[in-house]
Amino acid sequence: VRFPGTYTISRGDTLSDLLERVGGLTEFADDDGAVFTRQYLKEQERERMRRLAQDLQREIVSNNITNTEQAGMVPYSELRNLLRDLTSIDPVGRMVIDLPQILAGNKSRDIMLRDGDSLTIPAVNNSVNIIGEVQLASSYRYNPALSVDEYIAMSGGMRSKADAERVYIIRANGSVVNPSSSWFSVSADTQL
């Protein structure tokens, strides 16, 4: 934005109101990559993770007491690792927004602001990141002529444990889409 910083909001202020106060976006801004976070969403995520960790801990204890690691069940060591990872995650509180529509004046996409909200608008970054069960996680310059399969092939293809039916695209704004239905509308700075 033209004038970044911390701003005081008044009751009823919307994101479009704030964007007007900060002077709008610079020519380097990637409005599709905007990251909007909300404090109370962060607290909700923290509570959900706490409950999930409690449930997982109960399952670990139950498996340990009954020693019932059966075929098809997740091994005890993996459950412990999952629990450790789950308790170490810091919630983000991200809300996916459609900033281009908000900037275009679409009031139905606008958001009423709350105390603790944060908006980060990155600079344009024309890259595609391929991560997950591929031979080599890589980043490439975005080329609209390439398909999802071509980007995956450029990363060495899928590993043997990859689930080819569950490939998905994370757009720069945080939304998740199925590549078969909307690849051609994917913008730059996207993760596969």
C-alpha positions in Angstrom: 0.0 0.0 0.0 1.1 3.6 -0.4 1.1 4.3 3.4 1.8 1.1 5.3 1.4 1.0 9.1 -0.9 0.4 12.0 -4.3 2.2 11.8 -7.0 2.8 14.2 -10.5 1.7 13.1 -13.9 2.9 14.0 -17.0 0.8 14.4 -18.4 0.1 10.9 -15.1 0.6 9.1 -14.7 -1.8 6.2 -11.6 -3.1 4.4 -12.4 -0.9 1.5 -12.6 2.1 3.8 -9.1 1.3 5.2 -7.6 0.7 1.8 -8.8 4.2 0.8 -7.1 5.7 4.0 -3.8 3.9 3.2 -3.7 5.5 -0.3 -4.6 2.3 -2.2 -2.1 -0.1 -3.7 1.2 0.6 -5.3 2.0 -0.7 -8.8 4.1 -3.4 -7.3 1.2 -4.9 -5.2 -0.2 -8.4 -5.8 -3.8 -7.9 -4.8 -4.5 -11.7 -5.5 -1.8 -12.6 -2.9 -3.3 -10.5 0.0 -3.2 -12.2 3.4 -5.9 -11.1 5.8 -5.8 -12.4 9.3 -8.2 -12.0 12.2 -7.4 -12.4 15.9 -10.5 -14.3 16.9 -10.0 -16.8 14.0 -6.6 -17.4 15.4 -8.1 -18.2 18.8 -10.7 -20.5 17.2 -7.9 -22.4 15.4 -6.0 -22.7 18.6 -9.0 -24.1 20.4 -9.7 -26.6 17.6 -6.1 -27.8 17.6 -6.2 -28.1 21.4 -9.3 -30.3 21.1 -7.8 -32.4 18.3 -4.6 -32.8 20.4 -6.7 -34.0 23.4 -8.6 -36.5 21.2 -5.3 -37.8 19.7 -3.7 -38.1 23.1 -6.7 -40.2 24.3 -6.3 -42.4 21.2 -2.6 -42.8 21.9 -3.2 -43.7 25.5 -6.0 -46.1 24.5 -3.8 -47.8 22.0 -0.9 -48.0 24.5 -3.1 -49.6 27.2 -4.9 -52.1 24.9 -1.8 -52.5 22.7 -4.2 -52.7 19.7 -2.0 -51.7 16.8 -3.8 -53.6 14.1 -3.5 -53.6 10.3 -4.7 -50.4 8.8 -4.1 -48.4 12.0 -1.6 -45.6 12.3 1.5 -46.8 14.2 1.9 -45.4 17.7 5.2 -43.6 16.8 3.5 -41.7 14.0 0.6 -40.7 16.3 3.2 -39.4 18.8 4.9 -37.4 16.1 1.6 -36.1 14.9 0.7 -35.0 18.4 4.1 -33.2 18.8 3.6 -31.4 15.5 0.0 -30.5 16.3 0.9 -28.9 19.6 3.8 -26.9 18.1 1.8 -25.3 15.4 1.1 -21.6 15.8 -2.4 -20.8 14.4 -2.6 -18.2 11.6 -6.2 -16.9 11.7 -6.2 -16.4 7.9 -9.5 -15.5 6.2 -9.4 -15.9 2.4 -10.6 -12.7 0.8 -11.2 -11.6 -2.7 -9.3 -8.3 -2.6 -9.6 -7.6 -6.4 -13.4 -7.6 -6.0 -13.2 -5.5 -2.9 -11.0 -3.0 -4.8 -13.5 -3.0 -7.7 -16.2 -1.8 -5.3 -18.1 -5.1 -4.9 -19.8 -4.4 -1.5 -20.8 -8.1 -1.0 -17.1 -9.0 -0.8 -16.2 -6.3 1.6 -15.4 -7.1 5.2 -16.3 -5.2 8.4 -13.0 -4.7 10.3 -12.4 -5.8 13.9 -9.7 -5.0 16.4 -6.6 -7.1 15.7 -7.2 -7.6 12.0 -4.1 -7.5 9.8 -3.7 -7.2 6.0 -0.5 -8.0 4.2 -0.2 -7.3 0.5 2.9 -8.8 -1.0 4.8 -7.6 -4.1 4.0 -9.4 -7.3 5.9 -12.7 -7.5 5.3 -14.7 -10.7 6.2 -18.1 -9.4 4.7 -21.5 -9.0 5.9 -23.7 -6.2 5.5 -27.5 -6.5 5.6 -29.3 -3.1 4.6 -32.6 -1.7 5.2 -36.1 -3.0 7.2 -35.1 -6.1 10.8 -36.1 -6.8 12.1 -32.6 -6.2 10.1 -29.7 -4.6 10.8 -26.8 -6.9 9.7 -23.3 -7.9 9.3 -22.1 -11.5 8.5 -18.8 -13.2 4.7 -18.9 -13.9 3.9 -19.7 -17.5 0.2 -19.7 -18.3 0.8 -22.1 -21.2 1.9 -24.9 -18.9 -0.5 -27.4 -17.3 -0.5 -28.8 -13.8 0.9 -32.1 -15.1 3.7 -30.2 -16.9 4.7 -28.4 -13.8 4.7 -31.7 -11.8 6.8 -33.3 -14.6 9.3 -30.5 -14.4 9.7 -31.4 -10.7 10.6 -35.0 -11.7 7.1 -36.4 -11.5 5.2 -37.9 -8.6 6.8 -40.3 -6.1 5.5 -43.8 -5.7 3.5 -42.8 -2.5 1.9 -39.8 -4.2 -1.9 -39.7 -4.4 -2.5 -38.5 -8.0 -6.2 -38.1 -7.3 -5.6 -35.5 -4.6 -3.4 -33.0 -6.4 -4.7 -29.5 -5.6 -3.7 -25.9 -6.2 -3.3 -23.3 -3.4 -3.8 -19.9 -4.9 -1.8 -16.9 -3.7 -4.9 -15.7 -1.8 -5.1 -19.0 0.2 -8.0 -20.5 -1.6 -7.7 -24.2 -2.6 -9.0 -25.4 -6.0 -9.1 -28.6 -7.9 -6.8 -28.3 -10.9 -9.2 -30.2 -13.3 -11.9 -27.5 -12.8 -10.0 -24.2 -12.7 -6.4 -24.4 -13.7 -6.7 -21.7 -16.3 -7.8 -19.2 -13.7 -4.8 -19.8 -11.5 -2.7 -16.8 -11.0 1.0 -16.5 -10.3 2.6 -17.2 -6.9 0.6 -20.4 -6.6 1.6 -23.6 -4.8 0.8 -27.1 -6.2 
